[in-house]
Amino acid sequence: MRELAMWLLIGIAVSLAVDYFRQPALPQNFASAALQTLDGQPVDLIAMSEERPLLVYVWATWCGVCRYTTPSVAAIAAEGGNVMSVALRSGDNATLERWLVKKKLALPTINDASGSLSRQWDVQVTPTLVVISHGEVKSITTGWTSSWGMRLRLWLAR
């Protein structure tokens, strides 16, 4: 039992260290960027994070790990969670909309077709999950994250 606990602690430490080194160095004005969703609606990340924490999910249609995290993010959004997704280099708006419909995903999505937004935000790994509360970044994690991990981060940001 002790050995199992030790391996678990080592695994957690390695995971946290990898996450720390892969997280983007977000610019100071990260949450104030002028953005819009696929359907042309303006997005204000600061305003969206005022009443409750906002989960910003940076993903891509070509990302292998995203196929495991996207359903969890979509479930949080479907339950009324405060979510905004950013699709990185996943095609033009029409292509991305068709992909979302095909996968039956109802996520509010910003299309970063050229990757310029992600470069500005220094996002180098998909998926990347950022939790913002009252306009401040409270948590950043990269790679696979469980549904309960996302929910815990949102709860801790309150």
C-alpha positions as CSV (number, residue, x, y, z in Angstrom):
1,M,0.0,0.0,0.0
2,R,2.8,2.4,0.8
3,E,4.5,1.7,-2.5
4,L,1.3,2.4,-4.4
5,A,0.9,5.7,-2.5
6,M,4.5,6.6,-3.3
7,W,4.0,5.9,-7.0
8,L,0.8,7.9,-7.0
9,L,2.5,10.9,-5.4
10,I,5.4,10.6,-8.0
11,G,2.8,10.5,-10.8
12,I,1.0,13.6,-9.5
13,A,4.3,15.5,-9.1
14,V,5.5,14.6,-12.6
15,S,2.1,15.6,-14.0
16,L,2.1,18.9,-12.2
17,A,5.7,19.6,-13.3
18,V,4.9,18.9,-17.0
19,D,1.8,21.0,-16.8
20,Y,3.7,23.9,-15.3
21,F,6.4,23.9,-18.1
22,R,3.8,23.5,-20.9
23,Q,1.4,26.3,-19.8
24,P,1.3,29.4,-21.9
25,A,2.7,32.7,-20.8
26,L,-0.5,34.6,-21.3
27,P,-0.2,38.3,-22.0
28,Q,-1.4,40.8,-19.4
29,N,-4.3,41.8,-21.7
30,F,-5.3,38.2,-22.4
31,A,-8.9,38.5,-21.3
32,S,-9.5,41.9,-23.0
33,A,-8.9,40.6,-26.6
34,A,-11.7,41.6,-29.1
35,L,-13.2,38.3,-30.2
36,Q,-16.3,36.9,-31.8
37,T,-17.9,33.5,-32.1
38,L,-18.6,31.5,-35.3
39,D,-22.0,33.1,-35.5
40,G,-20.5,36.6,-35.3
41,Q,-21.4,37.3,-31.6
42,P,-18.9,39.5,-29.8
43,V,-17.1,37.9,-26.9
44,D,-15.9,39.7,-23.8
45,L,-14.0,37.2,-21.6
46,I,-13.8,39.7,-18.7
47,A,-17.5,40.3,-18.7
48,M,-18.2,36.6,-19.1
49,S,-16.1,35.9,-16.0
50,E,-17.6,38.5,-13.7
51,E,-20.5,36.5,-12.2
52,R,-19.0,33.0,-12.3
53,P,-15.7,31.5,-13.5
54,L,-15.3,31.0,-17.2
55,L,-13.6,28.0,-18.8
56,V,-11.7,28.9,-22.0
57,Y,-11.0,25.7,-23.9
58,V,-8.4,25.9,-26.7
59,W,-8.6,22.8,-28.9
60,A,-8.4,21.6,-32.5
61,T,-10.3,19.2,-34.7
62,W,-7.0,17.5,-35.5
63,C,-6.0,17.1,-31.8
64,G,-6.0,13.4,-30.7
65,V,-6.2,14.2,-27.0
66,C,-9.1,16.7,-27.6
67,R,-11.4,13.9,-28.7
68,Y,-11.3,12.8,-25.0
69,T,-11.6,16.3,-23.4
70,T,-14.1,17.9,-25.8
71,P,-17.1,15.8,-24.7
72,S,-16.4,16.8,-21.1
73,V,-16.3,20.5,-22.0
74,A,-19.4,20.1,-24.1
75,A,-21.2,18.4,-21.1
76,I,-20.3,21.3,-18.8
77,A,-21.6,23.8,-21.4
78,A,-24.8,21.7,-21.9
79,E,-25.4,21.8,-18.1
80,G,-25.3,25.6,-18.2
81,G,-21.6,25.9,-17.4
82,N,-19.7,29.1,-18.4
83,V,-17.6,27.9,-21.3
84,M,-16.0,29.5,-24.4
85,S,-14.0,27.4,-26.8
86,V,-11.3,28.4,-29.2
87,A,-10.7,26.1,-32.2
88,L,-7.1,26.3,-33.3
89,R,-6.2,26.0,-37.0
90,S,-9.3,23.8,-37.7
91,G,-10.4,25.3,-41.0
92,D,-12.6,28.2,-42.1
93,N,-15.9,28.9,-40.3
94,A,-18.0,26.8,-42.6
95,T,-15.7,23.8,-42.2
96,L,-15.6,24.2,-38.4
97,E,-19.4,24.5,-38.2
98,R,-19.9,21.3,-40.2
99,W,-17.4,19.5,-38.0
100,L,-19.2,20.6,-34.8
101,V,-22.6,19.6,-36.2
102,K,-21.2,16.2,-37.3
103,K,-19.9,15.6,-33.8
104,K,-23.1,16.9,-32.3
105,L,-21.2,19.5,-30.2
106,A,-23.0,22.7,-29.1
107,L,-20.1,24.7,-27.9
108,P,-19.8,28.5,-28.2
109,T,-16.7,28.7,-30.4
110,I,-14.2,31.3,-31.6
111,N,-12.4,30.2,-34.8
112,D,-8.6,30.8,-34.6
113,A,-8.2,29.6,-38.2
114,S,-4.7,31.0,-38.7
115,G,-3.5,30.3,-35.2
116,S,-2.7,34.0,-34.7
117,L,-4.8,34.3,-31.4
118,S,-3.1,31.2,-30.0
119,R,0.3,32.6,-30.9
120,Q,-0.6,35.8,-29.2
121,W,-1.7,33.9,-26.2
122,D,1.4,31.6,-26.4
123,V,-0.7,28.5,-26.5
124,Q,1.6,25.7,-27.8
125,V,-0.3,22.6,-26.6
126,T,-3.8,21.4,-27.3
127,P,-5.9,21.1,-25.4
128,T,-5.3,24.0,-23.1
129,L,-7.8,25.0,-20.5
130,V,-7.8,28.4,-18.8
131,V,-10.1,29.4,-16.0
132,I,-10.8,33.1,-15.6
133,S,-12.7,34.7,-12.7
134,H,-13.4,38.4,-12.5
135,G,-11.1,39.0,-15.5
136,E,-8.1,37.2,-13.8
137,V,-6.6,34.0,-14.9
138,K,-7.0,31.5,-12.0
139,S,-5.8,28.3,-13.5
140,I,-4.2,26.9,-16.6
141,T,-3.8,23.3,-17.5
142,T,-2.7,21.5,-20.7
143,G,-3.3,18.1,-22.1
144,W,-5.9,15.6,-21.0
145,T,-8.0,16.7,-18.1
146,S,-10.9,14.8,-16.6
147,S,-14.4,16.3,-16.3
148,W,-14.1,16.4,-12.5
149,G,-10.7,18.1,-12.9
150,M,-12.3,20.9,-15.0
151,R,-15.2,21.2,-12.5
152,L,-12.9,21.3,-9.6
153,R,-10.8,24.1,-11.2
154,L,-14.0,26.1,-11.9
155,W,-15.2,25.6,-8.3
156,L,-11.8,26.6,-6.8
157,A,-11.9,29.8,-8.9
158,R,-15.1,31.0,-7.2
